[in-house]
Amino acid sequence: MIESPTAEGMIIISENLIIFLITKLYLFKSFLISRPLSVGRRTVPIEIPNNAKGS
């Protein structure tokens, strides 16, 4: 009986972590898109996985 609330708490914490990471990635992508000048050097490593998926 004592373990169930801790398990639920862990699930809630993991869900919050996933949501936090997704929002952080979304903000990071939107930041890169809104600043193409700063993206100039970073486009090369970003395009590599896309080419790997295409092939």
N, C-alpha and C positions, 0 to 999 in steps of 0.2 A: 504493500500500500504506500510505503514511503518512497519507493523508487519511481512510481508512475509520474508524479509531478516533476521530478528532475529530468526524466526522459522527455516529457512534454516541453520543459524549459530548453533542453538541448535542441529539440526540433525547431522551436521558435527562434533560438539564437542562430541556427544554421540557415533558416529561411531569411532572417534579417541580413546575414552575411552575404547570401547569394544576391539578394535584392541590392545590397550596398555595392557589391562588385559590378553588377549589371549596370547600375546607374553611373558608377564611376567610369566604366568602359564607354558608356554612351556619351557622357560629358566629354571624355577624352577624345572620342572620335569627332564629335561636333566641334570641339576646340581645334582639332587638326584641320577639319574641313573649312572652318571659318578663317583659318590663318594659313593660306597656301604658301606664303613666303617661308614660314618656319617649317612647313612640311617638305620643302624642296629637298633637303638632305635625307629625310626619313622615308621618302617614297620608295627608294630602292629596296630596303629590307622589307617594307610592307608588301611590295609586289611579288616577292619571291614565293611566299606560301600560296598566293593566288595562281601563279604559274604552275606550281606543283599540283594544285587541285585540278587545274585544267587538263594536265597531262595524266 
